[in-house]
Amino acid sequence: MCMSCCRIVGPWFLDEIVIRVQFSKLLINSIETSRSPF
């Protein structure tokens, strides 16, 4: 299913997923660092 939808949507969709994942990781890291006392 994922392969078929990837073929239809195109590689730009994969790039968007990667950007969203990296952005969410940065968000989680910033939240964790703000929580920690150091």
HUDAHU-V749995 format. One record per backbone hydrogen bond with DSSP energy under -1.0 kcal/mol. NH is the residue of the N-H (numbers start at 0). CO is the residue of the C=O. Records with the same first field share a line. If there is no record, write none. Layout:
BEGIN
NH = CO + CO
END
This chain:
BEGIN
4 = 0
5 = 1
6 = 2
7 = 3
8 = 4
9 = 5
14 = 10
15 = 11
16 = 12
17 = 13
18 = 14
19 = 15
20 = 16
21 = 17
22 = 18
23 = 19
24 = 20
25 = 21
26 = 22
27 = 23
28 = 24
29 = 25
30 = 26
31 = 27
32 = 28
33 = 29
34 = 30
35 = 31
END
